[in-house]
């Protein structure tokens, strides 16, 4: 396949010698465009982040809470929403995925290997299937009940490994997991949150795990009866969660006063997630 004309945002990477040519556009997502590129003898992918005013995904305060910035001037500008502040927010948003990707790759989590980040472009491994083609997303694949159980178990292990590295994905679903030749690979991490520093981390972890359960439960209905999310978070809070922890899928809830506000937030989250899921399904068709 002849290389396509290089998009403007990738030109600086070509000039710097980080990539040699652009093969084709792979996908256009809510926060970025992804291209297949050639780097010497290797085929990789380049994620080009969209400008804030072009993205459909908003930097919700739940995700950006307690994110570190370089200095207090940046923090004040970001809070005021000045032009400099908006640029700082954009840089922090993009670097969140880069930081999380390197952190998780170092922890052995199944994520694409990152190579470089330059001018708002993340250069990383191209995840491929058995034929060497770009791997499909889970939502584009049908599974037998046994395959669903195996992939569900694999991804729970990855969620635990992420949490042990101090990271919660925050938007994990069948739409941002690729099925590589050797199993699922987790992608799209700009909304990743610090597990210890974000007050919403537990709610996001429970939602991530519930999304996995609901998707794979469509192929293996027995999975719909398990409760790994609460079990995982409880072990994490008690400081006894490790990458090799054996999970049971059962959790005994302690009786006590009901957090009505928390329940209502979970209901709102579920409604928003279902609405977003329908939009993504329509877009995927």
VOPATOR-174717 format. One line per field, with one value per atom (N, C-alpha, C): x, y, z; residue number from 1. Coordinates in steps of 0.001 Angstrom, whole numbers, plus 524288, in hexadecimal, padded with zeros to 5 digits. Atoms other than C-alpha are relative to their C-alpha. Layout:
N
xx c(X	...)
yy c(Y	...)
zz c(Z	...)
n c(NUM	...)
This chain:
285
xx c(80350	80000	80376	7FCEC	8056E	7FED0	800E7	8074C	7FC2A	803A5	7FCA9	802D4	7FDD9	7FF2E	80021	7FF58	8044F	7FC8A	80309	7FA9E	803AD	7FCC5	7FFBA	8024F	7FE49	80096	80472	7FBE9	809D1	804F6	7FB95	812E8	804E7	7FB6D	81BB2	802B7	7FD9D	81DC9	80326	7FD15	82205	80513	7FB5A	82B54	803F9	7FC84	830DB	8022E	7FE22	832E2	7FD93	80290	829A0	7FC90	802D8	8213B	801C7	7FE50	8242A	7FB84	80475	816B5	7FAF4	8052E	8081F	7FD59	80255	80197	7FA37	8059E	7F341	7FDC1	802BF	7E979	7FDA0	8020E	7E5C6	7FAA3	80513	7DAB9	7FFC5	800ED	7D4BF	7FC99	802D0	7D0B2	7FE25	80238	7CA89	80423	7FC09	7D780	804D4	7FB45	7E13E	7FF0C	7FFB9	7E42B	804B5	7FBB6	7ECA3	80191	7FDF5	7F56B	803E6	7FBF5	7FD78	804A3	7FB58	80B68	80477	7FB4A	81860	8048C	7FB5C	8247A	80464	7FC04	82FFC	7FD5F	80249	82C7F	7FB07	80472	8218B	7FB1D	80507	81328	7FE04	801E2	80E16	7FB14	8047D	8029B	8011A	7FF51	8021A	7FAA8	804E3	7F748	80078	7FFD4	7F4D5	7FB63	80428	7ED33	7FD45	8030E	7E24C	80057	80035	7E1BE	7FB25	80447	7D8CB	7FAB8	8050C	7CE54	7FE0F	80197	7CE07	7FE73	80114	7CC44	7FA66	80540	7BF2E	8004C	7FF53	7C4E1	801DE	7FEA6	7C537	8035A	7FCA2	7CF7E	7FCE6	80341	7C5F2	8035C	7FD0B	7CA48	80122	7FF10	7C8FA	80532	7FB3C	7D43F	804D4	7FB72	7DD1E	80134	7FF18	7DBEA	80556	7FAF6	7E935	8044A	7FBC2	7F0FC	80456	7FB85	7FE97	8012D	7FE2F	802E9	8055E	7FA89	81067	800B6	7FF37	80E6B	7FADA	804C4	804B5	7FDDE	801E3	8041F	7FC79	80344	7FF0B	7FAD7	804BF	7F564	7FC22	80374	7F001	7FDA6	801E4	7EF0A	7FBEB	803BE	7E817	7FAD4	804CA	7DE69	7FCFC	8028D	7DBB1	7FE14	801AA	7DA51	80244	7FD7B	7E3AD	80210	7FDE8	7E9A0	804A0	7FB92	7F62E	7FE18	8022C	7EE13	7FD9A	80257	7E693	80438	7FBAC	7F35F	80293	7FDB1	7F8BE	7FC7C	803B6	7EC58	8006B	7FF94	7EDB7	804F2	7FB0F	7FBF4	7FF9D	80094	7F878	7FC90	80397	7ED5A	802D5	7FD20	7F630	80437	7FBBB	8018E	7FDF4	8023D	7F84B	80016	7FFE7	7F71E	8058F	7FA8D	80596	80256	7FDF1	80926	7FDC6	8028C	7FF38	801FA	7FE42	803B9	8056D	7FABE	81207	7FFCE	80071	80E44	7FDDE	80270	805AC	8035C	7FC80	80F14	80463	7FBDF	819AC	7FDFE	8024A	81043	7FE49	80156	80E10	7FA56	80579	8000B	7FFD0	8008D	7FB5E	7FDE3	80137	7FBAC	803D4	7FC44	8020B	80521	7FAED	81093	800AD	7FF3F	81308	805A0	7FACB	81E8F	8019E	7FE91	81DE3	7FB15	80448	81555	8023D	7FDC2	817CE	7FBBE	803B3	80F84	7FA63	80564	802DD	7FEE2	80099	8053F	802AB	7FDF0	80711	80154	7FE32	80F21	8006D	80011	80CBF	7FF73	80079	80BF6	7FABB	804D0	801EF	7FE75	801DE	7FA12	7FD97	801B2	7F7C5	7FD87	8026D	7EFF3	80398	7FCD3	7F4BB	80203	7FE77	7F5AB	80382	7FCBA	7FDBD	7FCF4	80346	7F241	7FEC3	8017C	7EDBC	7FBDA	80386	7E6E8	7FAA4	8054C	7D810	7FEDC	801E6	7D122	7FC79	8033C	7C9DD	7FA68	80579	7BCB9	7FF0C	8008E	7BF6D	800AE	7FEE3	7C1B9	7FBCF	8039E	7B878	8032C	7FD15	7BCDD	7FC93	802B3	7B93B	7FFE3	80008	7B5B2	8055C	7FAE1	7C2F9	803F5	7FC82	7CA58	7FECC	8019A	7C27D	8021D	7FE15	7C625	805E8	7FA46	7D48F	801A7	7FE86	7D564	7FE58	801CB	7CD72	803EE	7FC2F	7D6F5	8052D	7FB26	7E2AA	7FFA8	80097	7DD5B	7FF6D	8002E	7DA28	80585	7FA8B	7E86A	802B5	7FDA3	7EC4F	7FDF5	80240	7E2FE	802A9	7FD54	7E930	805A1	7FA92	7F6DB	80051	8003A	7F323	7FF49	80122	7EDAB	804B8	7FB3C	7F9ED	8042E	7FC72	8015D	7FDDA	8023E	7F86D	7FCA1	802F7	7F043	7FAAD	80529	7E1BA	7FEFA	800D7	7DE4E	7FBF5	80405	7D1BB	7FC1B	803A6	7CB56	80074	7FEF9	7CDD3	7FAF4	80480	7C456	801D5	7FEB8	7C3CF	801B4	7FEA0	7C622	805AA	7FA7C	7D3F6	8036E	7FCB3	7D95B	8008A	7FF02	7DFB3	80110	7FEFE	7E047	804A8	7FB34	7EE57	8005B	7FF43	7F367	80080	7FF19	7F75D	7FC63	803CB	7EB8B	7FEC8	801C2	7E53E	8045F	7FC5B	7ED07	7FCCD	802F7	7E803	8023B	7FE4D	7E885	7FCE2	802D4	7E3CD	80014	7FF43	7E8B4	8002A	7FF8E	7E768	7FCCD	8033F	7DD0D	801A1	7FE24	7E505	800B9	7FF98	7E4D4	80390	7FCBA	7EDCE	7FC7B	80389	7E78C	7FFEB	7FFAE	7EC4B	7FEA2	800A1	7EADE	7FAE9	804E4	7DD71	7FB63	80465	7D111	7FC03	803C0	7C992	80231	7FD59	7D336	7FCEE	802CD	7CB21	7FB3D	804AC	7BEDC	80176	7FE4B	7C67A	801D6	7FE3C	7CCD2	7FB55	804AB	7BF85	7FD46	80282	7BA2D	8031C	7FCB4	7C5CE	7FF06	800B5	7C41E	7FA7B	80564	7B553	7FF6D	80038	7B744	8020E	7FDD8	7BFBF	7FC23	803C7	7B5E6	7FB4E	804B8	7AA68	80111	7FEC4	7B148	800C3	7FEEF	7B693	7FB6E	804A8	7AA34	7FC04	8036B	7A336	80129	7FE6A	7AAB7	80003	7FFE1	7ABE2	7FCC5	8038D	79FFD	8016D	7FE70	7A5EC	80367	7FCB1	7AF4A	7FCCB	8034E	7A3CC	7FEE1	8012C	7A2B2	804B6	7FB4C	7B099	8009C	7FEFD	7B53A	805CF	7FA5D	7C3A7	80181	7FE9E	7C386	8008D	7FFD9	7C039	80437	7FBEE	7C936	80565	7FAEC	7D4B6	80108	7FF2F	7D2AE	800B0	7FF85	7D0ED	8057B	7FAB7	7DDC0	80407	7FC6A	7E488	80001	80060	7DF81	8029E	7FDAF	7E426	805CE	7FA6F	7F1A7	801AC	7FEB4	7F0FE	7FEDB	800C5	7EF13	8054C	7FB16	7FA60	7FECB	800FF	7FBE3	7FE74	8014C	7FAD6	7FBAC	80450	7EF58	7FBD9	80421	7E55F	7FAB3	80524	7D7C4	7FBC2	8044C	7CB0C	7FB23	804C6	7C0E6	7FB8C	80401	7B9A1	80199	7FED9	7B87B	7FB74	803F7	7B12D	7FFB7	80097	7ABF1	7FEF4	800DC	7ACD5	7FAEF	804D4	79FE7	80137	7FF28	79EF9	7FCD4	802E9	799B4	800E8	7FFAB	796DB	801CD	7FE2D	79E60	7FC73	803E4	792CB	80283	7FD64	79B44	80337	7FCCF	7A474	7FCB4	8038C	7992F	7FDF1	8020C	79388	8042E	7FBC1	7A0DC	800E1	7FF4B	7A204	7FBAD	80460	79480	800F4	7FECC	79876	80453	7FBAC	7A521	7FE12	80207	79DD2	7FCD1	80328	79458	80376	7FC74	79F60	8030A	7FD10	7A70A	7FCAA	80374	79B4C	7FF16	800C2	798F5	804E1	7FB19	7A751	800C3	7FF81	7A70C	7FCBF	80366	79B97	80256	7FD96	7A29F	8049B	7FB7B	7AF00	7FE5E	801D4	7A74B	7FE19	801DA	7A0D6	8049F	7FB5B	7AE16	802F6	7FD07	7B433	7FD8A	802BA	7A9D2	80199)
yy c(7FB56	80000	804DF	7FB33	80D4F	80374	7FC96	816D7	8045C	7FBB1	82121	80524	7FAD8	82FB5	800E9	7FF69	8331B	80456	7FBEA	83A5B	80414	7FBAC	84794	7FEF6	800DB	84359	7FBF6	803FA	83824	801C4	7FE35	84040	800D5	7FEF1	8444B	7FAED	80501	835FC	7FDBC	801B3	83306	8031D	7FCA8	83E9E	7FE90	80185	839D9	7FA7E	80547	82C42	7FBE5	803BD	825E6	7FC30	80379	82063	80118	7FF68	81E24	8014C	7FF03	81DFD	7FE90	8012B	81D6B	7FC4A	803F6	81129	8010D	7FF17	813BB	801B9	7FEC9	818C3	7FAF8	804BD	80E18	800F0	7FECB	81499	805B2	7FACA	8215D	7FF65	800A9	82169	80529	7FB57	82AF6	803EB	7FC3E	830C0	7FFFF	80039	82D04	7FD4D	802DD	8286C	7FC60	803BC	81C42	7FE66	80155	81976	7FB7A	803FB	80DB7	8029C	7FD66	81265	7FC18	8032F	80CAA	802BE	7FE0E	80E40	7FC2C	803BB	807E9	7FB19	804F9	7F98E	7FEAF	80139	7FA53	80325	7FD51	7FDB0	80144	7FE44	805A0	80338	7FC83	80E6A	8052F	7FABA	81CFC	80215	7FDDB	82288	805E6	7FA50	830BD	8023A	7FDF3	83787	804A3	7FBAA	84074	804AA	7FB56	84E77	7FF95	8006C	85049	80154	7FE63	8572F	7FC4A	803C7	84BD1	7FAC6	804FA	84103	7FFCA	800B1	83B70	7FE2F	801C9	83622	80490	7FB90	8407A	7FE4B	8012D	8410A	800AE	7FFBD	83E28	800AE	7FEE9	8430F	7FAFC	804FC	8351B	7FD97	8025F	830E7	80340	7FCA6	83CB2	80161	7FEDD	83D85	7FE09	8014C	83DD2	7FE9B	800E1	83CF0	803F0	7FCA9	84275	8037B	7FC68	84E78	801F6	7FEA9	85464	803E0	7FC0D	86017	8029D	7FD71	86894	803E8	7FC5E	8726D	7FD25	80320	867CB	7FEA3	80191	86345	80489	7FB67	87125	8013E	7FECA	87365	7FC13	8040F	86661	800D9	7FF0D	869C6	804AA	7FB41	87720	7FF4F	800EA	871B8	803D4	7FC6A	87B78	7FCED	8029E	878A5	7FC89	8031A	87433	7FB56	80430	86C4C	7FBB0	803F1	86591	7FCCA	802D1	86231	7FC45	80356	85CE4	7FB4F	80444	854DB	7FBFB	80374	84F57	7FCAB	802D4	84BBA	7FBDD	803B3	84555	7FB6B	80413	83DCB	7FC0C	80378	83863	7FCF5	802A0	8356B	7FBE2	803E8	82DD5	7FAA3	80512	8231E	7FE15	80178	82353	7FDE0	801A3	82274	7FAB0	804EB	8179D	7FB7E	80423	80FF2	7FE03	80196	81004	7FD3D	80244	80D0E	7FA6F	80524	80192	7FC23	8036E	7FC2F	7FE05	8018F	7FC1F	7FC01	80399	7F4CD	7FADD	804DC	7EA43	7FF95	80002	7EE32	7FF9D	800BE	7EA6C	804F8	7FB28	7F7D3	8007A	7FF4A	7FC43	8024B	7FDF8	7FECD	80592	7FA9A	80D95	800D8	7FEEE	812AF	805AF	7FA79	8217E	80355	7FC34	82D57	80538	7FB3F	83970	80341	7FC59	84558	7FE00	801CC	83F4E	7FAFD	804FE	83263	7FBB4	80476	8257F	7FBA9	80425	81B99	7FAF6	804D9	80DA7	7FB35	8050C	7FF62	7FF75	80160	7FB2A	7FA81	80515	7F020	7FD15	802E3	7E57B	7FAC3	80525	7D90B	7FBC9	80466	7CBAF	800B2	7FF29	7D08C	804C0	7FB58	7DC8C	804F2	7FB64	7E5A6	802A2	7FD3A	7EFEC	7FCE2	80344	7E8BE	8028D	7FDDA	7EA4E	80151	7FEF3	7F00D	7FB7E	8044E	7E682	8004F	7FF88	7EC13	7FE28	801E4	7E76E	7FA16	8059C	7D944	7FD0C	8036E	7CE49	7FBAD	803E3	7C46F	7FB64	80465	7B6EA	8010A	7FF37	7B61A	7FF18	8012B	7B009	8044B	7FBB7	7BA83	804DB	7FB6C	7C507	7FF91	800B9	7BF4B	800BA	7FF93	7BE6A	805BB	7FA8A	7CC6E	80362	7FD24	7D179	7FF4B	80110	7CAEB	802C5	7FD56	7D04D	805D0	7FA59	7DE23	80170	7FEFB	7DD32	80016	80013	7D9A7	80519	7FB0E	7E5BE	80498	7FBE0	7EE6C	7FFF4	80085	7E934	801E5	7FE59	7EB41	805F9	7FA4C	7F943	80288	7FDC3	7FBE2	7FF78	800AA	7F654	803F6	7FBE6	80049	8056D	7FB0D	80ADA	802B9	7FD9C	80D16	7FD66	801E2	80BDB	8021E	7FE56	80C3A	80456	7FBF2	813D0	80001	80027	810E6	7FAC8	8051A	80277	7FD76	802B9	7FB62	7FD00	8030B	7F2B0	8036B	7FC73	7FED2	801D7	7FE78	80165	7FB87	804A2	7F3A2	7FD5C	80297	7ED67	7FA31	80599	7DECA	7FEAA	80160	7DBFC	7FA1C	8059A	7CED5	7FCFC	802BB	7CB76	801C3	7FE91	7D143	805D4	7FA8F	7DE3A	803CF	7FBC0	7EAF1	804EB	7FB64	7F706	804F0	7FB20	80424	804A3	7FB27	81248	80130	7FEEC	8174B	805CA	7FA80	82647	80159	7FEF4	82576	7FCAF	80336	81C4C	80365	7FD05	8208C	7FD39	80210	81ED3	7FD90	802DB	8148C	8023F	7FE18	81A67	805C5	7FA57	828C8	8021E	7FE1F	82972	7FDA9	801C9	828BE	7FCCE	802D4	822FD	7FAD6	804A4	817E9	7FB00	804DE	80D7E	7FF66	8002E	810F5	7FE9F	8011A	810B2	7FA5D	80578	803A6	7FC54	80350	7FDB5	80028	7FF7D	802FA	7FD1B	802CA	7FDBF	7FA1E	805A5	7F022	7FE5B	80132	7F093	7FFEE	7FFFA	7F40B	7FADE	80502	7E7FA	7FB9A	80417	7DF77	80014	7FF98	7E485	7FE75	80164	7E313	7FA1D	8059F	7D55C	7FCBC	802BB	7D19C	7FF35	800C2	7D322	7FAEE	804E9	7C712	7FB84	803ED	7BFF8	80223	7FDA1	7C393	7FEFE	8010C	7BD65	80464	7FBB3	7C905	80480	7FBB9	7D21C	7FF8F	800D3	7CC6B	800FF	7FF44	7CF9E	805B5	7FAB1	7DB7F	80099	7FF63	7DD48	8059A	7FA8B	7EC2A	80153	7FED4	7ED82	7FCCD	80345	7E22C	80260	7FDBC	7E86C	804FB	7FAFB	7F5E0	7FF2B	80112	7F04F	7FE01	80201	7E8BE	80462	7FB9A	7F4F7	803AE	7FC75	7FD79	7FDBD	8028B	7F390	7FED2	800AE	7F339	7FA6F	8058E	7E4CF	7FE42	80157	7E574	7FFB6	800CD	7E003	7FDFF	801CD	7DCD0	7FA44	80593	7CE51	7FE6E	80130	7CF6F	7FCBA	8034C	7C4AB	80241	7FDAF	7CA9F	7FBCC	803CB	7C3B9	801B7	7FE12	7CC90	800A7	7FF59	7CD32	80456	7FBC4	7D88F	80095	7FF45	7D9C9	805C1	7FA77	7E781	800B2	7FED3	7ED24	8030B	7FD29	7F1BE	80509	7FAEB	7FFDF	80419	7FBC1	80D3B	80015	7FFCD	80E90	80569	7FB16	8191C	80151	7FEC8	81E9C	802FC	7FCF7	8286C	7FC8C	80394	81D9C	7FC99	8033B	8152E	80317	7FCBC	8206F	80119	7FF1D	82332	7FB26	804D5	814EF	7FF50	8004A	81580	803B4	7FC34	821D1	7FDF2	80231	81B3D	7FBC7	8044B	80F4B	80218	7FDB1	817BB	8027F	7FD6D	81FAD	7FBFF	80417	81361	7FD48	80283	80D32	80383	7FC52	8198A	8002F	7FFDE	819F9	7FAF9	80508	80B73	7FFE0	7FFFA	80D87	8035B	7FC9D	818C7	7FD40	802B4	81098	7FB91	8044B	8052A	80204	7FDAD	80E08	801B5	7FE38	813C6	7FB6A	8049B	80639	7FD58	802C1	801A3	80218)
zz c(80000	80000	80000	8004B	7FC0B	804B2	7FB8A	8075C	7FEA6	800D4	808EF	800F7	7FF00	8094A	805DD	7FA59	816C4	80226	7FD6F	81F77	80257	7FE2A	823EB	80562	7FA99	83224	8005B	7FFEC	82E81	7FD34	8031F	82606	80348	7FCB2	8315D	8019F	7FE8C	83524	7FB79	804A3	82723	7FF9F	8003A	8276C	8042E	7FBB5	8346D	7FF49	800FD	82EC4	80386	7FC87	83886	7FCFB	80381	82D91	7FA69	8056D	81F3C	7FC54	8036C	8191B	802C4	7FDEA	81BEE	7FC2F	80364	816A1	7FF21	8007E	81996	8053E	7FB2A	8236C	80222	7FD95	82D01	80258	7FDA5	8346D	80196	7FDF0	838C7	804D5	7FB1D	8470C	80230	7FDA4	85060	801AA	7FE6C	8548E	7FC8D	8032F	849FA	7FAC7	804F7	83C2F	80066	7FFB6	83AEF	7FA73	80528	82F3A	8006A	8007D	82B14	7FD53	8021E	828A5	7FF97	8008D	82457	802B4	7FD50	82CC9	7FEC5	801B6	825E8	7FDFD	801A5	8247D	80302	7FCA7	82E90	7FE84	80090	82D7A	80575	7FAE7	83902	7FF3A	8009A	83BD8	802B6	7FDF1	83E80	8018D	7FDF9	8470A	8002E	80068	84390	80319	7FCAC	84E5E	7FD71	80211	84A0C	803A7	7FCB3	84ECC	8036A	7FC2F	85A7A	7FD9B	80236	85264	7FBC5	803FE	848B5	80269	7FD74	852CA	801EF	7FDD9	8569F	805A5	7FA9B	8635D	80344	7FCAF	86DF8	80493	7FB97	8788E	80509	7FB5E	88385	804DC	7FB3C	890D0	80308	7FD50	895FF	7FE4E	801FF	88D3C	8014D	7FF6F	88EDE	805A9	7FA7E	89DA1	801C5	7FD90	8A448	7FC11	803B5	897A2	800FB	7FEE2	89957	7FB51	8040C	891BD	801A3	7FF0C	890AB	8047B	7FBFA	899A0	80178	7FE13	8A10D	7FC09	80408	895E5	7FC2C	8037F	88CF8	80299	7FD37	8974B	8004E	7FFAC	89924	7FAB0	8054B	88A7A	7FE3A	80176	88890	802C7	7FCFF	89349	7FDDB	80208	88D48	7FA64	8055D	87F96	7FC1A	803A0	8794C	7FB51	804AB	86BDB	80187	7FE2A	8726D	8032F	7FCCA	87BEB	7FCC1	8036F	8710B	7FD4D	80276	86A4B	803E5	7FBF5	87728	80118	7FF24	87923	7FBA3	80481	86B6B	80059	7FF7D	86DC3	8044A	7FBA6	87AC1	7FE6C	801D0	87447	7FC8F	8037E	869A8	802E8	7FD4B	872BC	803D0	7FC71	87BC3	7FD75	802B1	87181	7FF4F	800CB	86E8B	80517	7FAE9	87CFD	8019C	7FE7D	87F6A	7FCAC	8038D	87388	80189	7FE61	877B3	8054E	7FABF	885C6	7FFC7	80051	88208	7FCE9	802F9	877E5	80387	7FC5A	88260	803FB	7FC31	88B65	7FD86	802A5	88127	7FE61	801AF	87DD7	7FA0D	805A3	87047	7FD76	802C3	869D3	7FB71	8044A	85D0E	80215	7FE5E	85EB9	7FDF9	801CB	85E61	7FE26	80210	85664	800AF	7FFBF	8566C	80068	7FFD3	85904	7FE50	8023F	850CA	7FD67	80272	84D2B	7FFFD	7FF9D	851EF	7FD0D	802C1	84AEC	80331	7FD1F	85220	7FC1D	8037F	84A8D	80323	7FCF3	84F0A	7FC7F	802A8	84B6E	7FD3E	802B5	84153	801BF	7FE20	8478D	7FB65	804A2	83D6E	80154	7FF5E	83B9A	7FDC1	801CC	83710	7FA6C	80571	828F4	7FF57	80052	82C4E	7FED6	800DE	829F9	80533	7FB3E	833AC	802EE	7FCDB	83ECD	80088	7FF68	83FEE	805B8	7FAB9	84BAE	801AE	7FE0D	85462	7FDFA	8019A	85043	7FA6C	80564	84265	7FF96	7FFFD	84681	80311	7FD20	84A81	8029B	7FD05	854C0	8018C	7FD99	8594F	805E6	7FA51	867D3	80277	7FDBE	86AC6	7FEBC	80170	86336	80345	7FCE8	86A5A	8058A	7FAA0	8779A	80046	8000A	873F5	7FF7C	800CD	86EEB	804A3	7FB60	87A7C	8046D	7FBDD	883E8	7FEEA	8017B	87C69	80134	7FF3F	87CED	805BB	7FA5A	88B6D	80242	7FE49	88D8B	7FE97	801A8	885CE	80340	7FCB5	88DAA	8055F	7FAF3	89A31	7FF8A	800CD	894BA	7FF8D	80072	8911E	80556	7FAE1	89E9D	8039C	7FCEA	8A4F7	7FE61	801DD	89CA0	80134	7FE5C	8A216	7FC01	8044E	895CF	7FF59	80195	892BB	7FA86	80571	88433	7FFB3	7FFC4	8867D	7FB94	8046A	8795E	7FD31	80259	8772F	7FE20	8023C	86E39	7FB37	804AB	8623F	7FB6B	8043E	859EC	80040	7FFB8	85EDF	801FC	7FF33	85FE0	7FAAB	804FD	853EB	800EA	7FF9E	8516D	7FC8F	802CC	84DA1	7FF4E	800F1	84913	80522	7FB11	85711	80462	7FC00	85E16	80020	7FFC2	86220	80179	7FED3	8627D	8011D	7FE48	869A6	7FD8C	80280	8628D	80239	7FEC2	86411	805D9	7FA71	87123	8017F	7FE6F	870FF	804D6	7FB71	87BA6	804B6	7FB9D	88464	804D8	7FB23	8929E	803DC	7FBD4	89E39	8041D	7FC82	8A6DF	80584	7FAA3	8B3A1	80077	7FFA0	8B024	7FDE5	8024C	8A9C5	80306	7FCC5	8B205	7FCF2	80345	8A682	7FE09	8021D	8A401	80100	7FED1	8AADB	7FC78	80354	8A330	7FA60	80553	89669	7FF6D	80021	899B3	7FFC1	80004	89CAA	7FAB5	8051C	88FD8	7FBCF	803BF	8880E	80047	7FF44	88DE2	7FE68	80183	88BF8	7FA0E	805B6	87D9D	7FDBF	801CA	87BD0	80108	7FE90	882F9	7FC53	8033F	87B0E	7FA56	8056C	86DF2	7FF6D	8007B	86FF7	801F8	7FE27	87744	7FBB3	8047B	86A4C	7FD24	80273	865AE	803F0	7FBCE	872C2	80492	7FC21	87B2C	805B7	7FA97	88765	8023A	7FE33	887F7	80246	7FE22	88AB0	805DA	7FA73	89864	8038C	7FCCC	89CF5	801A3	7FE1B	8A491	80112	7FF62	8A20C	80175	7FF18	8A2A4	805BD	7FA6C	8B107	802C7	7FDAA	8B470	7FF0F	80160	8AD45	80323	7FD47	8B34C	805E0	7FA68	8C0FC	80148	7FF2D	8BFE3	7FF77	800E0	8BAA7	804B6	7FB89	8C5B7	804D7	7FB68	8CFB5	7FF48	800F2	8C97B	7FF17	800CF	8C612	7FA68	80585	8B751	7FD52	802C5	8AF45	7FA7E	80559	8A0BE	7FF9A	80040	8A3D2	803D2	7FC79	8AD4C	7FD35	80238	8AAC9	8019E	7FEF1	8A99C	8001A	7FF98	8ACF6	7FD05	8027B	8A691	803D9	7FBF3	8B382	803BA	7FC55	8BCE9	803C8	7FBF2	8C9C2	8016C	7FEB4	8CB52	805D4	7FA7D	8D8EB	80097	7FF0C	8DE77	802EB	7FD83	8E2E4	7FD38	8027E	8DF0E	7FA1F	805B6	8D095	7FE52	80240	8C939	7FB5E	8040E	8C1AA	7FB87	8041C	8BA69	7FC79	80317	8B625	7FC75	8031F	8B177	7FB58	8043A	8A98A	7FBE6	803C1	8A379	7FCAA	80304	89F8B	7FBF2	803AB	89952	7FB6B	80417	891DD	7FC76	80306	88DAF	7FC4C	8032F	888D4	7FB69	8042E	8810F	7FBE2	803AA	87B13	7FCD7	802A8	877C9	7FBE0	803BB	87129	7FB4C	8044F	8691F	7FC96	802EA	86548	7FCEA	8029C	861F8	7FAFE	804A8	8589C	7FBB8	803DF	851F7	7FD65	80227	85070	7FC65	8034A	84AF0	7FABF	804E1	840F1	7FC9F	802D8	83D4E	7FDB3	801BD	83C38	7FB57	8044C	83297	7FACD)
n c(1	1	1	2	2	2	3	3	3	4	4	4	5	5	5	6	6	6	7	7	7	8	8	8	9	9	9	10	10	10	11	11	11	12	12	12	13	13	13	14	14	14	15	15	15	16	16	16	17	17	17	18	18	18	19	19	19	20	20	20	21	21	21	22	22	22	23	23	23	24	24	24	25	25	25	26	26	26	27	27	27	28	28	28	29	29	29	30	30	30	31	31	31	32	32	32	33	33	33	34	34	34	35	35	35	36	36	36	37	37	37	38	38	38	39	39	39	40	40	40	41	41	41	42	42	42	43	43	43	44	44	44	45	45	45	46	46	46	47	47	47	48	48	48	49	49	49	50	50	50	51	51	51	52	52	52	53	53	53	54	54	54	55	55	55	56	56	56	57	57	57	58	58	58	59	59	59	60	60	60	61	61	61	62	62	62	63	63	63	64	64	64	65	65	65	66	66	66	67	67	67	68	68	68	69	69	69	70	70	70	71	71	71	72	72	72	73	73	73	74	74	74	75	75	75	76	76	76	77	77	77	78	78	78	79	79	79	80	80	80	81	81	81	82	82	82	83	83	83	84	84	84	85	85	85	86	86	86	87	87	87	88	88	88	89	89	89	90	90	90	91	91	91	92	92	92	93	93	93	94	94	94	95	95	95	96	96	96	97	97	97	98	98	98	99	99	99	100	100	100	101	101	101	102	102	102	103	103	103	104	104	104	105	105	105	106	106	106	107	107	107	108	108	108	109	109	109	110	110	110	111	111	111	112	112	112	113	113	113	114	114	114	115	115	115	116	116	116	117	117	117	118	118	118	119	119	119	120	120	120	121	121	121	122	122	122	123	123	123	124	124	124	125	125	125	126	126	126	127	127	127	128	128	128	129	129	129	130	130	130	131	131	131	132	132	132	133	133	133	134	134	134	135	135	135	136	136	136	137	137	137	138	138	138	139	139	139	140	140	140	141	141	141	142	142	142	143	143	143	144	144	144	145	145	145	146	146	146	147	147	147	148	148	148	149	149	149	150	150	150	151	151	151	152	152	152	153	153	153	154	154	154	155	155	155	156	156	156	157	157	157	158	158	158	159	159	159	160	160	160	161	161	161	162	162	162	163	163	163	164	164	164	165	165	165	166	166	166	167	167	167	168	168	168	169	169	169	170	170	170	171	171	171	172	172	172	173	173	173	174	174	174	175	175	175	176	176	176	177	177	177	178	178	178	179	179	179	180	180	180	181	181	181	182	182	182	183	183	183	184	184	184	185	185	185	186	186	186	187	187	187	188	188	188	189	189	189	190	190	190	191	191	191	192	192	192	193	193	193	194	194	194	195	195	195	196	196	196	197	197	197	198	198	198	199	199	199	200	200	200	201	201	201	202	202	202	203	203	203	204	204	204	205	205	205	206	206	206	207	207	207	208	208	208	209	209	209	210	210	210	211	211	211	212	212	212	213	213	213	214	214	214	215	215	215	216	216	216	217	217	217	218	218	218	219	219	219	220	220	220	221	221	221	222	222	222	223	223	223	224	224	224	225	225	225	226	226	226	227	227	227	228	228	228	229	229	229	230	230	230	231	231	231	232	232	232	233	233	233	234	234	234	235	235	235	236	236	236	237	237	237	238	238	238	239	239	239	240	240	240	241	241	241	242	242	242	243	243	243	244	244	244	245	245	245	246	246	246	247	247	247	248	248	248	249	249	249	250	250	250	251	251	251	252	252	252	253	253	253	254	254	254	255	255	255	256	256	256	257	257	257	258	258	258	259	259	259	260	260	260	261	261	261	262	262	262	263	263	263	264	264	264	265	265	265	266	266	266	267	267	267	268	268	268	269	269	269	270	270	270	271	271	271	272	272	272	273	273	273	274	274	274	275	275	275	276	276	276	277	277	277	278	278	278	279	279	279	280	280	280	281	281	281	282	282	282	283	283	283	284	284	284	285	285	285)
